[in-house]
Amino acid sequence: MKRYDVVICGGGLAGLTLARHLRREMPAVSVAVVEPTKRPLPDACHKVGESSVEIGAHFFEHVLDLNAYLHERQLVKNGLRYFTGDTRGPLAARREIGPSEHPVVPSFQLDRGRFENDLRGFVEQDGAALYEGWHVYGVELAARREGAVPEDALLEDGARHQVMISADGGRREVLEARWVIDASGRRRIIQKKLGLTRDSDHPHSAAWFRVTGKLDVASLVPESERAWHARDVDHNRWLSTCHLCGVGYWVWLIPLSTGYHSIGIVAGEEHHPFETYARPERAMKWIEEHEPVLFEKIKDLPLDDFKVLRRYAYTSEQVFSQDRWACVGEAGVFVDPLYSPGSDLIAIANVLATELVRSEMRGDADFAQRVTDSNEFMLGFTEVTTTTFRRHSHINGSPGVLPAKLYWDNFHYWSFICQYFFNRVYRVSPADHRKFRELHREFAALNVKAQEMLKAWAHLAPGRAKGDFLPLPQFPSLLADLHLDLQNRRTPDETYEVMKKNLEGAKEVVAELTLRALKAVGPEQVGELVARTRFVEWDLVFDEARLDYDASSERASLRKSLPRIARDMLRCLPEVENDQSGPTMRELLATARGIGAPRLAS
């Protein structure tokens, strides 16, 4: 029987990166990784999570010190790019939203086969034991000491978990572990053993496949559309994660460094039943119907693989335990592929798990509180992220609202959780962490309001595409400043002050979203907007200078008097439909408040 400080069940992206992080943070801690597949993994290995965004990329690049590797062996991503509008018409006629140049804070397109092959080598170099070709067939969790109060009970110091593993030929071994960490993906060994998985009320599904060769999104637009092609000065649109968006769905196009291109369908089941694209021939038929321009490009290409996930989202009652176990990656939670948050969730769970191992092994008196806080924070972040996607898929086909959603979602993401992760706030003591948890709850409550407003706006006034290009984030802008600010390292206290300032800006963004939604829906649908959102009950402050600006026929002279957030959104976002006609924002607000007053009184 072999004994380790930490045994990780699963050697995919979550398990391998956790093993490297543990060994680099605590070289004296012994780590074993058990993974049923053997090297070499095929290129374009068929796994979820090829695209990364800021937190996951920062984890790989700087926390795990893989900067040189990522630039040499993977593709530097050109941000997230969206095309929304008439899905059956020319792509050039749709609204394009995305960066005009490579983002300053980088992210990457990851060939998972190549990445995990290379990570296994790194993990072995780091000194972890790698059990390749071994399968975890059982986990026996150590029992708490007798007579302990359940809420306060800790395992005895000598207690050990047992991980039973088997290999080809009937070989079996038992690994003893002080800590056992489940990184087994959707197998969810610990979650299922303890009955912890919970539905997240997000009924979306996905199907995806890969084709050989480069699928440049520019090849979907005729060369005669010179203005469209000229927008891509450096000819690097194809390095983005491209989203072809329609009502209730989006289709991804992701390039891989090994010469493949990943194509995926993601759809809300209330709009597009899973059965309509659940098999290869049905998926191609679905693409022909909803994205005919893409279909014409790929109809004769062989599909190298095909995979589906029905109702892919779930959460958990618990992911960290005082009993020295944890669940990371898809063994804990899964949210949604939009905005590529999978590697973010891996990164956050991994650093929290590492801090728990550190705290317990050095005997911290506040270890139990750290476990409680880490559960609350991780599951709270999961819920905030799910709220960003829950029943929102109709916005994808709303050219008038999608840019506003992207502005808010980026503002929210860069304002708090990125600052939290980049400045390693997860390392502070539970006592010092309390104020960050409170701030997180304030951001979460604000996000709920923003998402409700955006969803209602898209239902009532989806808008029209004009074949234009919206650089997001635009340089210069306050939104771009938030992104660039991620390069600055701060102490936890300094980070907290920045977050508080960002929270005030976020409140202004939600107020501006509300005014824009009012203007777009017009007087006939104000009542419906109030009924869907109840925004008249929210604690929003509407700046008088903004209302004066809207009512003025001489706006140019008033622009400098606008609040910074309102001015920034006017510069970054398209003009609201009905902007120059109908009742003013002040009049529409008065109407909304009049409608809402009887409800408040009752």
N, C-alpha and C positions, 0 to 999 in steps of 0.2 A: 504494500500500500504506500503510494507516494504522497507526500505532504507538501502543500503550497500555501502561501499566504492568500493568494487570490487565484481562483479558477474561473475562467471566462468560458461560458458555453456558447460557442459560435465564433467563427473566424471570418466573418464578413467585414464590411466597412466599419460597423460599430465596434465589434470585438477587437479587431486589429488595431484600430486607432486608440482604443482604450488601453490595450496592452502597452503600446508605445508610450502613451502619456504616463501611465503608472510607473513604468521602468525609468523614464526620464525624470519624473518628479521624485521618486523614492527608489533609488537603485538597490537598497537593501531588501526591498519587498520582492519575494519570489512570485512569479506569475506564470500560469499555464493557460494556453488557448487550445480548445478542443474543436476541431472542424472536420466534418465528414468528407469534404471534397479534397482532392489532391492536386498539386501543381502538375503541369501548367494549366491554368484556367484559360479558356479560349478568349481571344480578342472579342470585344463587344459582348462580354459575359452578360447573360440575360437577367439583369437585376434592376430593381427600382433605384433611382438616384444617380443619374448621369450629370445633372446640372447642379452647380452650387451657387450660393449667393454669399453675401458678405460674412456672416458669422461662421458658416461652415468653411468658407475659403480661408478666413483668418485662422481658424483652428488648425487646418491642414498646413497652412503656409508658415505661420509664426509660432503657434503653441507647440506643434509637432516638428517644427523646423524643416519643412519640406519645400521651401521656397524654390531652391534651385531645381529640385526634381520636377515640380509641377510645371515650371516654365520649359523644361527640356522634354518631358515625356507626355504632357497633356496639352490641351488647347486653352489659351487665355480667352475667356468669354467676353463677348461684346455686349454685355448686359441683357436685359429682357426687352423683347420687341413685340409689338402687338399690331395686328391688322384687323380692323373692325368696320363693318358696313354691309353692303350687299354681297352676301357670300356666294351668290351664283353669277355675279358679274366679274369684270376684270379686277385683278388684285390692285392695280394702280388706282382704281376708283375708290378704294377703301381708305379710311383714315389710318395712317401709320403713326405709332407712338413708340418712342424709344430713344436711346442715346444717339447723339450725332457723332460721337467718337468714343474710343475705349474708355470705360470708367477709370478714374484715378485709383480708387480702391478696388483691386481686381477680384475677380472670381474666375472659375474654371469649368470647362466641359470635361467630364471625367469618363474615360473608357474604364468601366468597372473591372473588366477582366485584367487589363494591364495594371491598373492601380492596385488591385488586391494581390496579384502576383508579386508586385514589387514591395507592397507593404509586408508580406510574409517574410521576405528577406530582411527588411528593416527590423521587424520585430525579433527575429532570431539574432540579428546583430546587437539589438538592445538587451539581449540576455533572457528573453522569455522562452519558455518551453512550448514548442508548437506540436501538437498531436494531430498531424494531418492524416486523413483517412480513418479517423476515430469518430464514433457516433455516440452522443450522450443518450443513453436509454433510461436513465433514472437519476433523480436528485433526491437525496434524503436530507432535509434541513435539520440542523441541530435543535434540540429542545431547550427551552428556557429552564433555568434552575427552579427547582420545586419551591412552592410557597411564595414566589415573588408576585408583587402586584403587577397585573398585565401591562398597565400604562407605563410603568417605570422599569419593567424587567429588562435586564440585559443578559445576554448569554454569558455563562461562566467563561473565564479566560481560556480554559483548556478545551472548550467545546468546539467540535469541528463538524462541518457539513461533509457529506459524502456524495461524490459525483461518479456515477457508474458509467463506464464507457466500453465500447466494443469495437472491434475492427474485423476485417476480412479474415476468414479462416477460423472464426469462433473465438478469437482472442478476447479476453476481458480483463479490465483492470478497474480498481477503485482509487479515485483521487480524493484525498482529504484536503479540505480548504477552510481556512479561517473565514474567508469571504467567498461567496459564490455569486457571480454576476451573469445574468442571463442576457446573451446577445444572440439568441437563436432565431431572430426574425419572427415571422408570423407563426412559427411553431409555438412560441410563447410558453416555454416549459414551466416557469414559475407562475406566470399569470394564470394559466389553466389549472395548475396543481392547486392553487389557493383560491381560484374562482374570483379573480380580481378584475377581469376585463369588463369594460362598460361601453355601451353604445354611445356614440357622440352625436347622434341625430344629424348626420350629414350624409344623405343618401346619394353619393356620387360613385361612379364606376369608371373603369379605364380599360383600354386595350391598346397594345403597342407591339411594334415589330421594327426590324431593321432592314435596310437595303444597303447593298455594297456601293461605295462611291460617294462623292460629294454631291449633295443636293442643295445647290445654291438657290436661296429664295428669289434671287434676281432672275433665275431662269424661268420663273413663273410669269414674268412680265415681258412683253415684246420689246425688242430693242428700239422700236419706233417711239416708245414712251421715254424720250430722252430726258425730260425734266425729272422723271421719277428716278432714273438711273443716276442722274447727276447728283442727286442728294447724297448718294453713298460715295463720297469723295475718295475714300481709301479702299473701296471695294471689300468691305468686311462685314456687311450685313449678315452674311451667312454664319459668322461666328457667334451671333446672338442665339439665345433660345427664342425662336420665332413662334408666335402664337397666332394661328389663324382662328379668329373668334367669330362665333355666331350665337344666336339666342340659345342659351342652355348648354353650350359646349365650347371647347377650344381644342385645336389640334396642334401638337407640338412638333417642331423640327429642330433636332439637336445634332450637331456634328460631333464626331468622335475622332480622336487622334490616330486611330488605327485604320482610318479610311472608310468607316461605315457612317450611315446617317440613321438616327433613331426617329421614328414617327409614331405619335401616339394620339389616341382619341380619349378625351376626358369629358364626361357629360353628367349632368344632373338627371336622375332617373325620372323626375317629374316631367322633363322635356323629351328625353330620348331614352326609351326603355333599353336596358342592357342587352336584351336579346337581339336588338337590331344591329349590333356590331360585335357580338360575342365570338364569332368565328371568322377566320381569314376571309372567306368569300363574302360574308355579310359585312365585314369591316370595309372591304373595297367597295361594295355596293353603297354603303353608308357614305363613304368619302365621295363617290360619284354623285350622290344626291346633294350633299351639303357643301362640298368643296371641289366642284368639278374641275377647276383649274389645276389643283394638285393632282387629281385623279388622272388627268391627261398626261401628266409628267411621269407618274409611277405605275400606270396600269400594266405595263409590260415588264416591269421589274420583278424578279423573284423575291419573295419574302424570306429572309434568312432565318426568321424565328417568329413566334407569335405568342403573346401572353395576355391574360386578362386578370383583372381584380374587380370583383363585384363588391360594392359597398365597402370600399377599402378603408374607411376612416373608423377609428375606435380610440377610446381613451382607457383609463384605468383608475381603480380606487386608490392604488398605491404603487409606487415604483421604487421606493427606498425603504429599508427596514432597519430598526435597531438590532434585529437578529442577524445582521451582517449579510444581507443579500440586497441585490439591486437588479433592475431591469433597464436596459439601455437599447437605443435604436427601436426597431419595429417590435422587439420583444416587450416594449413598454407601451408606446403610443404610436399612432400614425394619423396625420392630419389630411394633407391634400398635396398634390404635385404642383399646383399653381404657385408661383414665386419660388419654387424649388426649396421648400423649407426642411426637407428631410435631413440634409447634412447639418442644418442648424440644430435640429432636435437631437441629433447624435452628439454634436459638440457640447451642447448645454448639459445633457444627461451625463456625458462622460466626465466633464470637469466637476460636476456636482458629486458624482460617485467617487472620483479620486479624492476630493476633499473629505468625504465621509470616511474613506479608508484611512487617510492620514490622521483624521481626528480621533478615530477609534483606536488606532494602533499606538498613538502616543498618549492615550488615556485621558483625553480632554473631559473635564467635568460637564461641559455643555454639549457633548456628543448627541445625546437624545434630542435636545432642542434643535441641533443642526439637522438631524434627520427629519424632524417635523417641518422645519422651515423649507428644506430642500424638496420635500413632497409637495408642499403648498405652492412653492414657486414653480416647479416643473409642471405640475398639473394645471396651475393657473395660466402659465404661458401656453400650454396646449389648448386650453379653452379659449384664450384670447385669439390665438391663431385660427382655431376652428370658426370662431365668430366672424372672422374676416372673410371666410368662404361660405358659411352656412346659408343656403338658399339664395345665393347671389348670382348664379350662373346666367340668369337672363341679362345681367349687366354686360356680359361679354359682347352681346349683340346690340349694345346701346352706344353708338358713337358719341352722343352728347354727354353721357355720364361716365363712361369708362375712363377718360382722362382725369376726371375729378376723383374717381376712386383710386387710380394709380397715384395721384398726388398725395391723397390722404394716407394710403397704405405705406408709401415710402416715408412720408413725414413721421408717421407713428413708429415705424420700424427703426429708423435711424435715430429717433429722439430718445428712446429708452433702452430697448433690449440690446441694440448694437453697442451703445455706450456702456451698458452693463458688462457685456462680454469682452469687448476690446480692452476695457480697463480693469478686467479681472476682479470685479466686485464680488464674485462668488467666493473669493478667498477670505472675506472679512468675517469676523465673529458673528454668531447669532444676534448678539445685542446690537452690533453695528448694522446688521442686515435688516433690522426691523423697519427702519425708515425707507429703505428701498422697496420692501414689500408693500408698504403703504402707498408709495408712489406708483408702484406697478398696478395696484388696485384702482387708483385714480385714472391712469391711462386706459385700463381695461374698461371702466365704466364709460369713458369718453368714446372709446372705439365702438361700443355697442350702439351709442347714439349715432355716430357717423355712419355705421353700416345700415342701420334702419333707414336713415335719410336717403342714402344712396340707392338702396333697394326700392324704396317707394318712388323716388324720382325716376328711376329707369322703367318701372312699371307704367308710370303715368305719362312720361315725355321722353322716350328713348333717344330722340334726335336723329339726325341724318349725317351721313359721311359726305365729305367733299373732296376726297382724294388728296387731302393735305398731309403735311408732316408736322408732328408736334414733338420737338426734342424734349425728352423728359429723362433726367432733370436738365433744365435749360441752364446754360452758363452765360452770364452770371445770374444767380437767383438764390433766395434763402434756402430753397430745397437743395440746390447744389452745395450750398455752404454746409448743410447738415451732413451731407455725404462726405465732403472733404474733411470735415471736422473729425471723422473717425480716424484720421491719421495722427491725431494729437493724443498723447498719453497723459493721464491725470491720476492723482490720488483718488481714493474713494470719496473723500469729502468734496473735492473739486468736481468730481463726476456728478455727485448729487446736486450740486448747485447748477450745473449745466442742464441736468434733467429737469429741475424745477422750472428753469427758464423755458425749456422746450415744452413743458406742459402748458404754460401760459400761451405759447404760440399755437399749440394744438387746439386749445379752446377757441382761438380765433379762427382756425381753419374750419372747425365744425360750424361756427356761426356763419362763415362765408359760404360753406356748402349749403346751409339752410336757405340763405338768401338766394343763391343761384337756383336751388330747386324750386323755390316759390315763383321766381320769375319764369322759369321754364314751363312749369305746369299751368301757369296763368290763372285768372280769377275763377274760371269754371271748375277747376279741380283743386282749389285750395282746401276745400272741406275734406276731400279724399286724402290729401296729403296729411292733414291734421289727424284724420281718423287712423291712418296707417302708422303714423310715427308718434303722435301725442307730443310733438315737439314744443307745444306751447307750455308744457309742464316742465320743460328742461330749464336749467339755470344757464341760459345763454345771454351774452351781452352783445347787442348789435350797435356798432359804433355809428354815431350820428354823422360823422364825416363820410362814412361809406354810404349811408342813406342819402345824404345830400348829393354826393357824386352821382348816384344812380338817377336822381330826379333832375339833374342839371342838363341843359343843352350845351353847356360850355365845359365839358368834362376835362379838357386838356389843362385848363387853369387850376383845376381842383386836385389833379392827380397827386401832386406832391404832399397834399394834406391828408392823404389816405393812410390808414394804419399799414405797417410794413407787410403784414401777412396778406391783407386784401390786395395791396399793390402787386405783391409777388404772384398771387394767384391770377390776377388780371393779365400779367405778363406771360405766365406759363400755360394757361388754359385757354381753350377756344372761347370765343364770345358766346354767351348764353343765348339760346334761341328766345325770341321775344324781348331781347335786351333793349331795343330801341322803340318798343311799342307797348301799348297796354298800360295797366296801372303800375305805379312805381313800387319799389320794394317796401317802402314805408306804408303805402296803402294796402299792399298784400299782407304785410304783417298785421296791420290793424284788423283786416278781415279775418285772418287766422285766429287772432286773439279773441275776436268777437264770437267766433264759432266755438273756440275752446272754453270760453268763460262759463257757459251753462254746464258743461261737463265738470269743470272744476268745482262749481257751486254745488252740484249734486253729489 
